[in-house]
């Protein structure tokens, strides 16, 4: 069993409902179960700024699946919820599920990079992740809390509705 950390994000078609629905679907992924979820965070868009703010939730998931099988499951959830992959990259979307960390695995394939290729530059990923795993490190031993201290994260708002949206 591996502990995996996902980030769910949405900024279209009632984002809080999108995330709530996605959490239910993630909870039903075979050979996997949700251990914890962060509060909801509202963040400005990353990339093109002419789009609505995002809502993000980090999820700790224990799974017996391999990284590629889990990726296939999360991409199916994105598609079920209307995700359309298009250019420009980082545009508005109904749902985005990013695999931030998968145990201590380091992996780089055309489909998947673990740890997430830009996790170390994205406060909007690290803040909810550190909420549910405060002492977490990258596979190379770097503490995310130390990395976060070097980034601007004042514009990220914790919605703090509840753990269950």
RALIN-V192358 format. One record per residue. RES is the residue in one small letter. OMEGA is omega in whole degrees, -180 to 180 (* if undefined). Layout:
res & omega
RES & OMEGA
RES & OMEGA
//
This chain:
res & omega
x & 178
x & 172
x & -178
x & 177
x & 180
x & 170
x & 176
x & 180
x & 178
x & 172
x & 178
x & 170
x & -179
x & -174
x & -180
x & 176
x & 178
x & -179
x & 179
x & 178
x & 180
x & 178
x & 177
x & -179
x & 177
x & 179
x & -179
x & 177
x & -178
x & 177
x & -176
x & 171
x & 180
x & 178
x & 179
x & 175
x & 177
x & 168
x & 178
x & 178
x & 175
x & -176
x & 174
x & -179
x & 176
x & -175
x & -179
x & -175
x & -177
x & 178
x & -179
x & 174
x & 177
x & 169
x & -175
x & 176
x & 174
x & -179
x & 170
x & -176
x & 171
x & -176
x & 172
x & 180
x & 172
x & -176
x & -178
x & 179
x & 178
x & 177
x & 178
x & 180
x & -178
x & 178
x & 175
x & 178
x & 178
x & -179
x & 178
x & -178
x & 171
x & 180
x & 175
x & 179
x & -177
x & 175
x & 2
x & 177
x & 179
x & 176
x & 179
x & -180
x & 178
x & -178
x & 174
x & 176
x & 179
x & 173
x & -177
x & -179
x & 178
x & -175
x & 176
x & -177
x & 168
x & -173
x & 175
x & 175
x & 177
x & -178
x & -169
x & 174
x & 178
x & -7
x & 178
x & -170
x & -176
x & -179
x & -176
x & 179
x & -171
x & 179
x & -178
x & 174
x & -173
x & -176
x & 178
x & 178
x & 180
x & 176
x & -177
x & 179
x & -171
x & -177
x & -175
x & 178
x & 170
x & 178
x & 179
x & 177
x & 179
x & 178
x & 179
x & 179
x & 178
x & 179
x & -179
x & 180
x & 180
x & -176
x & 174
x & 180
x & -178
x & -175
x & 180
x & -177
x & 176
x & -180
x & 179
x & 173
x & 177
x & 176
x & 177
x & -175
x & *
//
